[in-house]
Every structure is written in structure tokens, then in C-alpha cells.
Amino acid sequence: MKAYLISLAVGTLVGVIYGLLRVKSPAPPTVALVGLFGMLAGEQLVALIRAMLR
């Protein structure tokens, strides 16, 4: 849980800095979120398959 909170805090901080500097995010937000979702889904899928094989 600590890693999630740190990740959220750092992401928020970077977002605030981008906003203050009026810099656009390097990737469109939707694309970035879909990519992160895919990474998480793949990670969970591997864990599920490993559990099923045991």
C-alpha cells in the first residue's frame, strides 16, 4: 500500500509541476492510462495462471 501512495504522491507532484510550467504531458493521458492498465492486467494474468498451475 505504501508504494501506491508514494506513486500517487509523485505523480501528483509531477502533474503540479507540469501545470505550473505550462508543459504538456509527454503522452496523451488516455494513452498513458490504457498502457498502465495493460501492464497491470498482464501482471495479474501471470499471477492468476501461476496460481492455477499450482
Buried (B, 14 or more C-beta within 10 A) or exposed (E): EEEEEEEEEEEEEEEEEEEEEEEEEEEEEEEEEEEEEEEEEEEEEEEEEEEEEE
